[in-house]
């Protein structure tokens, strides 16, 4: 795979994480750039590791990964999105009620849910002549960049949207899960 194709693949893999990051940034109390960078790094590392895992699994049994990846991603994103919507109904209009940061585990779970497709891509790359390590690094770097920007953009959107920001982020996560599911079901 040439460098231009790798770059396009890297940014394509980061788009769902970017959308989720906007929702995460919108739910925080004026997230600082350090929180945005922390979130970006967590998502980026996970997004870099999942194609590697997929590649190794793809070497062993690609049909098993591709048969279930869309269901796993849909389920995780639907659960997280529903949780965000439910929390949005509980939210107070006061900014003081918003957290300053999300927990590591919540970010890691969201990062994993948005990177299931990268695992499937990694499984597919197992059958192509590609340097999986440089490709995974490009995917991770693109995701870290896009998520950091997304959290900061979410800060602006959160100020505009107010207490419904978390609900909007939940709807986005569920929407991403639905798109992943529909895309895979249409291929059948």
Beta strands, then each sheet from edge to edge (+ up, - down):
end
